[in-house]
Amino acid sequence: WQTTFWCPLCPSFGADAFSQVLKHIRNAHSWDPNFSIVCGVDGCPATYRKFHPYKAHLYRKHRELAIMRLGGPNYFDEENEDNFEDTEEVARQEDDDNERVLVERDQLKVAAAKFVMKLRNGMCLTQQACNAVVEGGGDLIAEMLENLLQSVRDKVISGGTVDEIDQLFSDPALTSPFHGLETQYYQQKMFQERFGLNKPIERCLGHYYVRRARGGKSKFVKQGEFCYDVDILKSLEALLNIEPVLEQIQNSHRRQDELMGDMCDAPGVSDHPLFGRDQQALQLILYYDDVEICNPLGSNTKKHKLGILYYTLGNLRPESRRLLHTIQLVAVVKTRYIVKYGIDKILEPFMDSVLKLERGYPFIIGENRQTFFGSLLLVCADNLAAQFLGGFKALNAAFRKCRYCLATGPQ
């Protein structure tokens, strides 16, 4: 004959020994914030919201039943008698430990809330950005804990000592998901090595001298005037490694019914010496515009005005050309430097890359090397920028305001 004991909180769990039921209650239910259990032994109505007081109650009030249920009379022999006399004290100690764990968890949650508050109010991030940081950080920490747990398991299976296991918890590569990314230098290095970051190149256009006070004396200090370029060949290689982009380049969307649906159907493209014979040739579309980053009504107007050049590919369908990842940066420079040195100086690296592309340039796509040809298809700009790129006077200084109708200001 054998007695089966059942868990009072989930009747689906049963065991031959009541000690196993107690262990189950501790592991499966005691951490529940709504934990509540009724003693129920011989109709006892005592109710507890914590496991350890419930366990101590069994030892104090239902000793004989506990002897039978926890393993027979030998469970309370003379050697263990003192232990059960101190059960209440042990239970209180375990209770205090559990309270400490709960307090530490609460403090950790408060620290996490402060971190989110700093992101939102201190760093002025949007709620959507804060949610993304919280979600991504949680995933990183979960993955880190999983890797750490697996390392501990491997060390235990291989017979590792306690000191060796402790060393795992002091290894920053296992305990910090951002190890090796603490500074901007390490972050940029990782971006370049793993993600192919195409870092802008600083190019000096010229110098000028300004008077500065140094050591109580006035001296002339040399200052540089810079332009920032992006290597478009590396940029194109990154684009070609995007599968949907490569698929659209290899499968031209040029119409075959002599109707015009896009710029690639225009007579100037079909008659082009390169684009007319090679439908996979890269069709570069350059765009130029100025942007004022200061208050246009303030005193710094035009001082910090920037000229920005972008490019995209005419091989892409119109709905794909408008996507942000298909619009790539060419150069950024202050507008006053463009006026001073001329647009030819600014576009010099870009045009050198176009010349290389016209002769055929080998790109690494995946693990293969493939040669593509390409050239500049057209340049897009607003009226003011187009006047400047064409070498015409700006509208406010020109006698004839339009290069097409040749209209004057009064007209």
C-alpha positions in Angstrom: 0.0 0.0 0.0 1.3 3.4 -1.0 0.0 6.9 -0.2 0.1 9.6 -2.9 0.2 13.2 -1.7 -1.2 16.0 -4.0 -0.4 19.6 -4.3 -3.2 21.8 -2.8 -2.5 24.5 -5.4 -2.4 22.4 -8.6 -4.1 19.0 -8.1 -2.3 17.7 -11.2 1.0 17.2 -9.3 1.3 14.2 -7.0 4.2 12.5 -5.2 4.8 9.5 -3.0 6.5 11.7 -0.4 5.1 14.9 1.1 8.6 16.4 1.1 8.5 16.4 -2.7 5.1 18.2 -2.6 6.7 20.9 -0.3 9.6 21.2 -2.7 7.2 21.6 -5.6 5.2 24.3 -3.8 8.4 26.1 -3.0 9.7 26.0 -6.6 6.5 26.3 -8.6 4.3 28.5 -6.5 6.1 30.4 -3.7 7.4 33.1 -6.1 3.9 34.0 -7.2 3.1 37.5 -5.9 -0.5 36.3 -5.2 0.7 33.1 -3.4 -1.8 32.0 -0.8 -2.1 28.5 0.8 -4.4 27.0 3.4 -3.0 24.4 5.8 -6.0 22.1 5.6 -4.5 19.4 7.8 -7.4 18.0 9.9 -9.4 21.0 8.9 -6.8 23.6 10.0 -7.9 27.0 8.6 -4.4 28.6 8.9 -3.7 30.6 5.8 -0.2 31.8 4.7 0.9 34.2 1.9 4.6 33.0 2.2 6.0 29.5 1.9 8.4 29.4 4.8 5.9 30.3 7.6 3.6 27.7 6.1 6.4 25.1 6.3 7.2 26.1 9.9 3.5 25.8 10.8 3.5 22.2 9.7 6.5 21.4 11.9 5.0 23.2 14.9 1.3 22.3 14.8 1.1 19.0 12.9 4.3 17.3 14.0 3.0 13.8 14.0 1.5 14.2 10.6 4.7 15.8 9.3 6.7 12.8 10.7 4.5 10.4 8.6 4.4 12.6 5.6 8.1 13.7 5.5 9.7 10.3 5.8 8.8 8.4 8.9 9.8 8.6 12.6 13.5 8.5 11.9 13.1 11.9 10.3 12.8 13.3 13.8 15.5 11.3 15.5 17.6 12.8 18.4 20.3 13.9 15.9 17.8 16.1 14.1 15.7 17.1 17.1 17.6 20.4 17.6 17.1 21.3 14.0 13.3 21.1 14.3 13.4 23.1 17.5 15.1 25.8 15.5 12.8 25.4 12.5 10.9 28.7 13.3 14.2 30.6 13.5 15.4 29.1 10.2 12.1 29.9 8.6 12.3 33.5 9.8 15.9 33.7 8.4 14.8 32.3 5.1 11.9 34.7 5.1 14.3 37.6 5.6 16.4 36.3 2.7 13.4 36.2 0.5 12.5 39.7 1.5 16.0 40.8 0.7 15.8 39.3 -2.7 12.5 41.0 -3.4 13.9 44.3 -2.2 16.9 43.9 -4.5 14.6 43.1 -7.4 12.6 46.2 -6.7 15.8 48.3 -6.6 16.9 46.9 -9.9 13.5 47.8 -11.4 13.8 51.3 -10.0 17.3 51.6 -11.5 15.9 50.5 -14.9 13.1 53.0 -14.7 15.7 55.8 -14.0 17.7 54.7 -17.0 14.6 54.9 -19.2 13.8 58.3 -17.7 17.3 59.5 -18.5 17.0 58.4 -22.1 13.6 60.2 -22.5 14.3 63.4 -20.6 18.0 63.7 -20.4 18.9 62.5 -23.9 15.6 63.8 -25.4 14.8 60.5 -27.1 11.3 59.9 -28.4 9.0 57.3 -26.8 9.4 55.1 -29.8 13.3 55.3 -29.5 13.0 54.5 -25.7 10.9 51.5 -26.4 13.4 50.3 -29.0 16.3 50.7 -26.5 14.4 48.8 -23.8 13.4 46.0 -26.1 16.9 45.7 -27.7 18.6 45.9 -24.3 16.4 43.2 -22.9 17.1 40.9 -25.8 20.9 41.5 -25.4 20.8 40.8 -21.7 18.7 37.6 -22.2 21.2 36.4 -24.8 24.1 37.2 -22.5 22.6 35.3 -19.6 21.9 32.3 -21.9 25.5 32.3 -23.0 26.7 32.6 -19.4 24.4 29.8 -18.3 25.7 27.5 -21.1 29.3 28.3 -20.2 28.6 27.4 -16.5 27.0 24.1 -17.6 29.9 23.2 -19.8 32.3 24.0 -17.0 30.3 21.8 -14.5 30.1 18.9 -17.0 33.9 19.1 -17.6 34.5 18.9 -13.8 35.5 22.6 -13.3 36.2 23.9 -9.8 34.4 26.6 -8.0 37.2 29.0 -8.7 37.0 28.3 -12.4 33.2 28.9 -12.4 33.7 32.2 -10.4 36.1 33.3 -13.2 33.3 33.0 -15.7 31.4 35.7 -13.8 34.4 38.0 -13.9 34.9 37.6 -17.6 33.6 40.9 -19.2 33.1 39.1 -22.6 30.4 37.0 -20.9 28.9 39.4 -18.4 28.8 42.6 -20.5 27.0 42.7 -23.9 28.8 46.0 -24.7 32.3 44.9 -23.9 34.6 46.3 -26.5 32.1 49.0 -27.6 32.7 51.4 -24.7 34.0 54.3 -26.8 33.3 55.9 -30.2 36.6 54.5 -31.6 35.7 50.9 -30.7 32.2 51.4 -32.0 33.4 52.8 -35.4 36.0 50.0 -35.6 33.3 47.3 -35.1 31.0 49.0 -37.6 33.7 49.1 -40.3 34.9 45.5 -39.7 31.5 43.8 -39.3 29.0 46.0 -41.2 31.2 47.6 -43.9 30.7 51.2 -42.7 31.8 53.6 -45.4 33.4 56.3 -43.4 33.4 59.8 -44.9 36.7 61.2 -46.0 37.8 64.6 -44.9 39.4 66.6 -47.8 41.1 69.9 -47.4 40.1 72.4 -50.1 42.3 75.3 -48.9 43.5 77.4 -46.0 43.0 80.8 -44.6 44.5 82.7 -41.6 42.8 84.3 -38.7 44.2 86.4 -35.8 44.1 84.7 -32.4 45.5 85.7 -29.0 48.1 83.2 -27.9 50.2 83.7 -24.8 49.3 87.4 -24.5 50.3 88.0 -28.1 48.2 88.2 -31.3 49.2 85.7 -33.9 47.9 84.5 -37.2 46.6 80.9 -37.1 46.1 78.7 -40.1 42.6 77.3 -40.5 41.5 74.7 -43.0 38.4 74.6 -45.3 37.1 71.1 -45.7 34.8 69.0 -47.7 33.6 65.5 -46.7 33.3 62.9 -49.4 32.0 59.4 -49.5 33.7 56.7 -51.7 30.8 55.9 -54.1 32.5 52.7 -55.3 32.3 51.3 -51.8 28.8 52.7 -51.5 27.8 51.0 -54.7 29.3 47.7 -53.5 27.2 47.9 -50.4 24.1 48.5 -52.5 24.9 45.6 -54.8 25.1 43.3 -51.8 21.4 44.1 -51.0 19.6 41.3 -52.7 16.4 43.2 -53.9 18.6 46.0 -55.3 20.8 43.5 -57.2 17.7 41.7 -58.5 16.3 45.0 -60.0 19.6 45.9 -61.6 20.0 42.4 -63.2 16.3 42.5 -64.4 15.7 45.8 -66.1 12.3 47.4 -65.9 12.7 49.1 -69.3 9.4 48.8 -71.3 9.4 46.8 -74.5 6.2 48.3 -76.0 7.7 51.7 -77.1 5.8 53.5 -74.4 7.5 55.7 -71.8 7.0 54.6 -68.1 10.3 55.8 -66.6 13.4 57.7 -67.5 15.1 54.5 -68.7 12.5 54.5 -71.6 13.5 58.0 -72.8 15.3 58.2 -76.3 18.4 59.7 -74.6 18.9 56.5 -72.6 18.1 54.0 -75.3 20.5 55.8 -77.7 23.2 56.2 -75.0 26.5 54.4 -76.0 26.6 52.6 -72.7 23.0 52.3 -71.4 21.7 51.5 -74.8 23.8 48.3 -75.2 24.1 47.2 -71.5 20.8 47.2 -69.6 22.7 46.3 -66.4 25.0 49.3 -66.5 24.6 51.4 -63.4 22.7 54.6 -64.0 23.8 57.2 -61.5 21.3 60.0 -60.7 23.0 62.9 -58.9 21.0 65.3 -56.7 22.2 68.6 -55.3 20.6 71.1 -52.9 21.5 73.5 -50.2 20.1 73.3 -46.6 20.2 76.1 -44.0 20.8 74.5 -40.6 20.4 77.8 -38.6 17.5 80.2 -38.1 17.0 81.8 -41.6 16.1 85.1 -39.8 19.1 85.1 -37.5 22.5 86.6 -37.8 24.2 83.3 -38.8 22.3 83.0 -42.0 24.4 81.6 -44.8 27.4 81.2 -42.5 26.6 77.5 -41.8 24.6 76.8 -44.9 25.5 73.4 -46.3 25.6 72.0 -49.8 24.7 68.3 -49.9 25.0 65.9 -52.9 23.3 62.5 -53.1 23.0 59.8 -55.7 20.6 57.0 -56.4 20.3 54.4 -59.2 18.1 54.8 -62.2 18.1 51.0 -62.6 15.7 50.8 -59.6 12.0 51.1 -60.1 10.5 54.5 -59.1 8.9 53.1 -56.0 12.3 51.8 -54.8 14.3 54.9 -55.6 12.4 56.8 -53.0 13.4 54.5 -50.2 16.0 55.9 -47.7 18.5 53.1 -48.1 18.7 53.5 -51.8 19.6 57.3 -51.5 23.3 57.5 -50.8 25.4 60.4 -49.7 28.1 61.8 -52.1 29.5 64.9 -50.3 28.8 67.5 -47.7 30.4 70.9 -47.8 29.6 74.5 -46.7 28.0 76.4 -49.5 30.4 79.3 -49.3 33.2 76.8 -50.0 31.4 75.7 -53.1 31.1 79.3 -54.3 34.8 80.0 -53.4 36.4 76.9 -55.0 33.7 75.9 -57.6 31.6 72.9 -58.0 34.2 71.1 -60.2 36.6 71.0 -57.2 33.8 69.5 -55.0 32.8 66.9 -57.5 36.4 65.8 -58.5 36.4 62.6 -56.4 32.9 61.7 -57.6 33.8 62.2 -61.3 37.1 60.2 -60.9 34.9 57.3 -59.6 32.5 57.7 -62.5 35.5 57.4 -64.9 36.6 54.2 -63.3 33.0 52.9 -63.5 32.8 53.7 -67.2 35.8 51.4 -67.8 34.3 48.6 -65.7 34.8 48.2 -62.0 35.0 44.8 -60.2 32.7 44.7 -57.2 32.7 41.9 -54.5 29.2 40.6 -54.2 28.9 38.0 -51.5 31.9 35.8 -52.1 32.1 36.5 -55.9 33.7 39.2 -57.9 31.5 40.7 -60.6 32.3 43.6 -63.0 29.7 46.3 -63.6 29.9 49.3 -65.9 28.1 52.6 -65.2 28.0 56.3 -65.8 26.2 59.5 -64.8 22.6 59.5 -66.2 21.3 62.8 -65.1 21.5 65.5 -62.4 18.5 66.6 -60.4 18.3 70.0 -58.7 15.9 72.9 -58.1 16.0 76.0 -60.2 18.6 77.8 -58.1 20.9 74.8 -57.7 20.6 74.0 -61.4 21.6 77.5 -62.4 24.7 77.2 -60.2 25.7 73.8 -61.5 25.3 75.0 -65.1 27.6 78.0 -64.5 24.8 80.6 -64.8 24.3 83.5 -62.4 22.1 83.0 -59.4 18.5 84.3 -59.7 18.9 87.4 -57.5 22.0 88.6 -59.4 21.0 87.6 -63.0 19.4 90.1 -65.4 17.5 87.3 -67.1 15.9 85.2 -64.3 15.2 82.1 -66.4 17.6 80.4 -68.8 14.7 79.0 -70.8 12.4 81.9 -71.5 15.1 84.6 -70.9 12.6 86.7 -69.0 13.9 89.7 -67.1 12.9 90.8 -63.6 10.3 93.5 -64.7 8.7 91.0 -67.1 
